[in-house]
C-alpha cells in the first residue's frame, strides 16, 4: 500500500499566479518582458558566420558539473577516455552547491543500500574530510557544500578528466540529420570556441545540448502546462536546535515538513504577506554545523529556461525569503536569535525539459517495480510532486527499491548523445522520484561507462547492449 500525503492550502487567499507577488510589490521586470516574449517576436537579426578555434579534441565531453555530471566525468575518465567536463559555475556540484539543495537523497530504503559505486565512494570521502554525515538509517546524507565542491573537483581531476569552469555551453555542430553531435560550441570570458567530441553526455539538467539537436525532447509539464516550482534555499545560523519542537528530519507520511512553521506561513498567506510557499523544511540539508539549518520554504512556478522567467523568479524568491526569515525568527523560539547566513547562488530548479527516450520510466515502474534487463541504477525516494500554483505537494512513498533502465538515458535514435540527471526520459510522476541527487549520481556513472562502451564497440548509443552495461557496472560495485 502506498501512502499518500498532501500538504494542502486551498485558502481563497492563496494567490493563483504561477509566480506570486504580494500586492504592494511592483513587478520589476515588466518593461524588459516586452522584448522577451519570444513566441511573438517580429524583430530578428542574422548572426554572421565566423571561424572558431577548436580548443579541445576529446573522446567524451560532459556538459554540466552537477551530481550526475561530475560522476559521469569520473566514470568516463576511469575507462581511459579523454574526458572534458564543462561547467558554467566556477565550482562543481550543481544544484547541491549552487542551489544548496540537500540532503543527498536517497541511498537507503528499509536498511537496504540502493546506491553504491562512485556515488558511495564520493559520500564516504566527503565524510572522511568532515563534509558529510553518512550512513544515516533513512539514507539521506546532510553535507557541507564547501567540502562537496572540493571533493567533487578532486575526484574528477584524480580520474584524469579535464575541467573547464566558468564555461557556458552555447550550441552544437551536428551531422546525420542533426542526431549526431560533432562539436560543442562554448563561451567564456575569453570568447567563443569549439570542442570536438566523439561522444557527449548532457548533464545540464534541462537537456540544453539535446535541445540544440534534432533529437526529441519536450517540457515535462503537468495539468495546465505547469512545471514543478523553483525554490530558493537559504541557511540560518544561531539556531537553538534543542528548542526545536519537532525532529529535524522524518515525519512519516508528511515528508518531514515542520508543522509549527507551516502554520506560521499559512497565516502569512491568509494575511497577504506571502503568496505561496513550500513545506517548510527546516533540516540539516546542505550544512552539518551545530546551530545551523538549511531552510526550504520558498516557491515560484515558472519555466526556468524561458528568457526573463528565471530572473523574475529569483527576484520574487529573494523577497519571499526575507519575509519568511522575519516570520520564523519572530514566532519560533528556537530561531529568535537566528541570523541569515547565506542564500543559494541560484534558485533550485526541479524540472524543465526532458528527452523522449528509448524508454520512458512511469509511475508504475516506481510504485510497482519491475526488473529491466538494462537496469543501471536503483531508486527509493518518494514520488514527490510540488505544486506550482499552491503551497502544496503530493507524495507517494515507495515500499521497495525500484529499477531505472539504461534506455531512459538515450534520446530516441541517438548516435553519440546520452543524458543523465534532470532530463532523463520519465513521466512527471516518475521523475518526481528519480530527480534527487543519489539517483542522478548513479545515472551519471551509468552514462560515463556507457559512453566508453559505445566508443569501444563502435555501437551507437541507441543500440548499446544494456544487459552487458549492467554487468560492467556490477563489477564496478554499482547497485544494479
Secondary structure, 3 states (H helix, E strand, C coil): CCCEEECCCCCCCCCCCCCCCCCCCCCCCHHHHCCCCHHHCCCCCCCCCCCCCEEEEEEEEEECCEHHHHHHHHHHHHCCCCEEEECCCCCCEHHHCCCCCCCECCCEECCEECCCHHHHHHHHHHHHCCCECCCCCCCCECECHHHHHHHHHHHHHHHCCEEECCCEEEEEEEECCCCEEEEEEEEECCEEEEEEEEEEEECCCCCHHHHCCCCCEEECCCHHHCCCCEECCEEEECCCHHHCCCCCCCCCCCCCCCHHHHHHHHHHHHCCCCCCCCCCEEECCCCCCCCCEEEECCCECCCCCCCCHHHHHHHHHHHHHHHHHHHHHHHCHHHCCCEEEEECCCCECCCCEEECECCCECHHHHHCCCCCCCEEEEECCCEEEECCCCCCEEEECCCCCEEEEHHHHEECCCCCEEECCCCCCECHHHHHHHCCHHHHHHHHHHHHHHHHHHHHHCCCHHHCCHHHHHHHHHHCCCCC
